[in-house]
Amino acid sequence: LGIDGLTKNNSDILVEFILDMEVGVNVSNKNVKGGRSYPRLNNLRQRLAQMIRLLQERGVKDITKISEAEINKFFSEMRKGIIKTAKDNPYRSVADYTKIFKSFWRWYMKSRRKIGIVIPNITEDLDTTELGKKPFVYLKKDDLDKMLPYFEENEQVILLFVYDSLIRSPGELLNLKTSDMFKENGEVWVNIPEEISKTFGRSFNLLYSGEALLKYIERNKLQPN
């Protein structure tokens, strides 16, 4: 099908890489074995495609023919902020892009070695250290309130509850029971048991979603377990 904005050579090699990663073929010995999840595959596709588009603007029509000097210069300029995002901002996650390219190149080396073609490792000197601390990503209550009208009633309750309870993962949410919610002294609480927690067991007073959550449980006739 091809990938928009890429030359045929670049699109073909990227599709080949993604298909191999889907089933876990030609994975580098330095990486975890097995197929990658669809979110991971999508992340690999998006970031590699973006890097290749930027390299095409610099004359690299076939990513497999890129030189060690070219790729080192590319990531050096990304780190210095010379290469910027579409919004004209410096890239904040240069280390992530570098690691993905290194994984891609190790895959390319291994896949070609199987058919008798030796590809030099041009990524040995690439810097994968972080550029300081990554910015903390957060969502204000006002931002959430603007989003809620776009969802139906039950979904609104779930989103408000997740925000309110500091649930850490979909797994924590899906493993909660209605018996983990309780009312005490006029306040609604949620208890997140140790056995389902990503971190540690904890209880929270639900400041925003308590009453709506109790109505949700009643409306959907949810039993304690």
Secondary structure as UniProt FT lines:
FT   TURN            4..5
FT   HELIX           8..23
FT   TURN            29..30
FT   HELIX           38..57
FT   TURN            58..59
FT   HELIX           63..65
FT   HELIX           68..80
FT   TURN            86..87
FT   HELIX           94..113
FT   TURN            114..116
FT   TURN            124..125
FT   HELIX           141..147
FT   HELIX           148..150
FT   HELIX           153..165
FT   HELIX           170..175
FT   HELIX           178..180
FT   STRAND          181..184
FT   TURN            185..186
FT   STRAND          187..192
FT   HELIX           194..196
FT   STRAND          202..205
FT   HELIX           210..219
FT   TURN            220..221
//
